[in-house]
Amino acid sequence: GEDVEQSLFLSVREGDSSVINCTYTDSSSTYLYWYKQEPGAGLQLLTYIFSNMDMKQDQRLTVLLNKKDKHLSLRIADTQTGDSAIYFCAERTDNTDKLIFGTGTRLQVFP
Amino acid sequence: ETGVTQSPTHLIKTRGQQVTLRCSSQSGHNTVSWYQQALGQGPQFIFQYYREEENGRGNFPPRFSGLQFPNYSSELNVNALELDDSALYLCASSFTGQLYEQYFGPGTRLTVT
């Protein structure tokens, strides 16, 4: 089946690290994504990881993939107020071009 | 800024009416996907167009239809609007050889009253 789950809310202090978690059910997922959505805006592609990798780093962003547990996480180092947004995890399987999204995690960064 | 544009930004329609939403792909992209995002939810896949033909469809009724034009721009048409069709409609463009990168437009906010 296809299901992507995320916790709804995360609050962190400016300068700390944020870790947003996601679990998925489809073991045939080939690519896993993190998108960011600011209020009233579309989705911004932050990063993605191929299923044969277990880690990807891109500046302040680190993606960890545990394929055995079907768990994906996004770590944001030195979180800033501009990082406040909703973060969506999404998966894509090999036999389809659609993305399956989670319900999103709202990240609030306070000074 | 992804280069994907959508129009209009906002739209208000009455139940039973028909609506057309438009999307212009990022330069060099030949595939367009449409998603519906209800308030407080993640986007749901409606369908995808490649070479002017539907290339995959989500769990949406036939009153949701689309077109892709030779310049790769696209339209989403919804007939017989229902209150539950109120949502943000997002289009995403990608290049066939790099479908793992889908770039989204800003969306069209549709309100059905």
Interface residues (C-beta under 8 A of the other chain):
Chain A: V4 T30 Y31 Y35 A41 G42 L43 Q44 L45 Y48 F50 F88 A90 R92 T96 D97 K98 L99 I100 F101 G102 T103 G104
Chain B: T2 V4 Q6 T31 S33 Y35 G40 Q41 G42 P43 Q44 F45 Q48 N55 G56 G58 L90 A92 L99 Y100 E101 Q102 Y103 F104 G105 P106 G107
